[in-house]
Amino acid sequence: MNPFEQRPIPVEDGIMDWAAMYPQPYDKQTVDPYTKTRVILMNGIEVESILFKHEFHRMCQNNDLRRELALTRRIEQQQQKRINWLKPINEPVLETAIGYEHVAVDLTAWLALNEPDPCVKQALDFALLEDFDHLYRFANLLDLDEQVPAEKLVKSYVDITPGRPTIAEHRHPFDSVRNPADFMTATNRTKLNSLIIVAAEQQTMNFYMNLGPYYYNDLGRLLYQEIAMIEEQHVTHYGSLLDPTSTWLENLLLHEYMECYLYYSFYQDETDPHIKSIWGMHFEQEVAHLHKAVELLAKYENKQWQQVIPGGEFPELLHFHDTRDYVRKVLDEQILLTANRENYVSINDLPHNHEYFSYQNRINHDVDTVASHKVIERHQQQYGTDYRGESQPHPVEALRDRTIDNTNIARKSESMYALV
């Protein structure tokens, strides 16, 4: 599929009425978990597109161009409302959070499995283990507060077990900055992967930072607050991968191409007929936006779309599937990794005076106050064990004990403590 070869509808034909914007929500009891992941991801993609166009608008002096941005942004605001309102009234915010982390795990793993750039792939692998741990922490809170097993929500599509412990993820801000990819030489696959993961993580950050305070008890509020801070690190981490030399109009073209790619991918896989029709309609709208971006790039920068997205043919379509074997492999190989400026190193190779340890001592000096640890400890105290949904024993021996929450692994070097 090459969206540049499709005949677009007029952009204005994408404007919806209220009936179209307020869809029938999915049934949380019967919905396929991957339908939920697609809904969550596309909400984040549309939010990213909207925020990007607002920033472009604020940095642009040409009102004719700003009017074109306003038109497509208005339609994407409608798309975002239509997608986000697919969430049913009876789905609590914590169940939605489980969906967000399911997206983070399977999306990141799929992108890493299909990423040709080794630096981008390593960035994906690194944060994958952290989002994987967030799923485990939220699942324990859900079981503790609501007695709802998270396995019921994800239907065993993904394991629920510790990743790199959240307490170990808090690093000095200097160590969240990575080297950008060169979009002049990068493949279309790498460009898409980078844009997609930034949008996904940004939406997770926004979701937690805005809805976390509305949780109904202090432990849950604290857990949302802590993980929202890690999502800030992840958005910085992934945002660093984007090419800062790309112009506003080149970025506009890339955003529209990404949206076309994802809507087309999800239209192929969607099992819910109602939601499948939404993906199809939104694809047609985004093809119109893409062709408008082509027109604007040529008019204002005298550039052809092929200079930004050579060929235009979609790479392999994004397909949500079971990535448990891959996640287990990365867990086994990279559990001890941390960051040292733009590099990834074993926690054992950091000098004791590294900023990582000073930051940890400042924010996590009292381990008993750290929410991601407290929620596991509370579950262990109440039920004698943590909550897990494992298809196999944990690949990391030090994380197999279900009666103790390991707060040392990946946080202290071997010279600081004895690994168990």
Secondary structure, DSSP 8 states (H G I E B T S, - for coil): --GGGS----GGGG---HHHHS-----TTT--HHHHHHHHHHHHHHHHHHHHHHHHHHT---HHHHHHHHHHHHHHHHHHHHHHTTS-TT--HHHHHHHHHHHHHHHHHHHHHT---HHHHHHHHHHHHHHHHHHHHHHHHHHHHH---HHHHHTTSS-BS--S-GGGG---GGGG------TTTS-HHHHHHHHHHHHHHHHHHHHHHHHGGGSSSHHHHHHHHHHHHHHHHHHHHHHTTS-TTS-HHHHHHHHHHHHHHHHHHHHHH---HHHHHHHHHHHHHHHHHHHHHHHHHHHHH---GGGTSSS----S-------HHHHHHHHHHHTTEEEETTEEEEGGGS-TTSHHHHHHHHHSSSGGG-HHHHHHHHHHHHHSS---B-SS--SSGGG--TTS---STTTS-TTTS---
